[in-house]
Amino acid sequence: MRELLVGSCQAMDEEGRTHGYRYYILVGEMPVGGLTCESYGVKIVGENGDQASVENLTIRTERIDRLMELLIRNAVSPVALRDVIDDWL
């Protein structure tokens, strides 16, 4: 699996602390109907070392690009990634 750094952001929490996050697209392979297709997932890494990832979300580049824009624009943290993905799906 390859990781492609897409972007990063900084966000402030309710207590005024700043947190930084890096956002990656995960590129792997997934069997689809007897073929093997390139698949895409996401990974978020916090500056404190926290991280979360979800593999094989889609085989469409435009969908993963829109998801990454959503994650970065909203400064989604590793802790919140699963909830955002559940809503996105």
Contacts in CASP RR format, 6 or more apart in sequence:
PFRMAT RR
TARGET T0000
AUTHOR 0000-0000-0000
METHOD contacts of the structure
MODEL  1
MRELLVGSCQAMDEEGRTHGYRYYILVGEMPVGGLTCESYGVKIVGENGD
QASVENLTIRTERIDRLMELLIRNAVSPVALRDVIDDWL
1 26 0 8 1.000
1 27 0 8 1.000
1 28 0 8 1.000
1 55 0 8 1.000
2 26 0 8 1.000
2 27 0 8 1.000
2 28 0 8 1.000
3 24 0 8 1.000
3 25 0 8 1.000
3 26 0 8 1.000
3 27 0 8 1.000
3 43 0 8 1.000
4 24 0 8 1.000
4 25 0 8 1.000
4 27 0 8 1.000
5 22 0 8 1.000
5 23 0 8 1.000
5 24 0 8 1.000
6 23 0 8 1.000
6 24 0 8 1.000
6 25 0 8 1.000
6 68 0 8 1.000
6 72 0 8 1.000
7 22 0 8 1.000
7 23 0 8 1.000
7 68 0 8 1.000
7 72 0 8 1.000
8 20 0 8 1.000
8 21 0 8 1.000
8 22 0 8 1.000
8 23 0 8 1.000
8 72 0 8 1.000
9 20 0 8 1.000
9 21 0 8 1.000
9 23 0 8 1.000
9 72 0 8 1.000
9 75 0 8 1.000
10 18 0 8 1.000
10 19 0 8 1.000
10 20 0 8 1.000
10 21 0 8 1.000
10 75 0 8 1.000
11 18 0 8 1.000
11 19 0 8 1.000
11 20 0 8 1.000
11 21 0 8 1.000
11 75 0 8 1.000
11 77 0 8 1.000
12 18 0 8 1.000
12 19 0 8 1.000
13 19 0 8 1.000
19 46 0 8 1.000
19 47 0 8 1.000
19 48 0 8 1.000
19 75 0 8 1.000
19 77 0 8 1.000
20 46 0 8 1.000
20 47 0 8 1.000
21 44 0 8 1.000
21 45 0 8 1.000
21 46 0 8 1.000
21 47 0 8 1.000
21 75 0 8 1.000
21 76 0 8 1.000
21 77 0 8 1.000
21 78 0 8 1.000
22 44 0 8 1.000
22 45 0 8 1.000
22 46 0 8 1.000
23 42 0 8 1.000
23 43 0 8 1.000
23 44 0 8 1.000
23 68 0 8 1.000
23 71 0 8 1.000
23 72 0 8 1.000
24 42 0 8 1.000
24 43 0 8 1.000
24 44 0 8 1.000
24 45 0 8 1.000
24 53 0 8 1.000
25 40 0 8 1.000
25 41 0 8 1.000
25 42 0 8 1.000
25 43 0 8 1.000
25 64 0 8 1.000
25 68 0 8 1.000
26 40 0 8 1.000
26 41 0 8 1.000
26 42 0 8 1.000
26 43 0 8 1.000
26 53 0 8 1.000
26 55 0 8 1.000
27 38 0 8 1.000
27 39 0 8 1.000
27 40 0 8 1.000
27 41 0 8 1.000
28 38 0 8 1.000
28 39 0 8 1.000
28 40 0 8 1.000
28 55 0 8 1.000
28 56 0 8 1.000
29 36 0 8 1.000
29 37 0 8 1.000
29 38 0 8 1.000
29 39 0 8 1.000
30 36 0 8 1.000
30 37 0 8 1.000
30 38 0 8 1.000
30 39 0 8 1.000
30 56 0 8 1.000
30 59 0 8 1.000
31 37 0 8 1.000
32 59 0 8 1.000
37 59 0 8 1.000
38 59 0 8 1.000
39 55 0 8 1.000
39 56 0 8 1.000
39 57 0 8 1.000
39 58 0 8 1.000
39 59 0 8 1.000
40 56 0 8 1.000
40 57 0 8 1.000
40 58 0 8 1.000
40 59 0 8 1.000
40 60 0 8 1.000
40 61 0 8 1.000
40 63 0 8 1.000
40 64 0 8 1.000
41 53 0 8 1.000
41 54 0 8 1.000
41 55 0 8 1.000
41 56 0 8 1.000
41 57 0 8 1.000
41 58 0 8 1.000
41 64 0 8 1.000
42 53 0 8 1.000
42 54 0 8 1.000
42 57 0 8 1.000
42 64 0 8 1.000
42 67 0 8 1.000
42 68 0 8 1.000
42 71 0 8 1.000
42 81 0 8 1.000
42 85 0 8 1.000
43 51 0 8 1.000
43 52 0 8 1.000
43 53 0 8 1.000
43 54 0 8 1.000
44 51 0 8 1.000
44 52 0 8 1.000
44 53 0 8 1.000
44 71 0 8 1.000
44 76 0 8 1.000
44 77 0 8 1.000
44 78 0 8 1.000
44 81 0 8 1.000
45 51 0 8 1.000
45 78 0 8 1.000
46 77 0 8 1.000
46 78 0 8 1.000
50 77 0 8 1.000
50 78 0 8 1.000
50 79 0 8 1.000
51 78 0 8 1.000
52 78 0 8 1.000
52 79 0 8 1.000
52 81 0 8 1.000
52 82 0 8 1.000
53 81 0 8 1.000
54 81 0 8 1.000
54 82 0 8 1.000
54 85 0 8 1.000
57 63 0 8 1.000
57 64 0 8 1.000
57 67 0 8 1.000
57 85 0 8 1.000
57 89 0 8 1.000
58 64 0 8 1.000
58 67 0 8 1.000
67 88 0 8 1.000
70 76 0 8 1.000
70 84 0 8 1.000
70 88 0 8 1.000
71 81 0 8 1.000
71 84 0 8 1.000
74 84 0 8 1.000
76 84 0 8 1.000
END
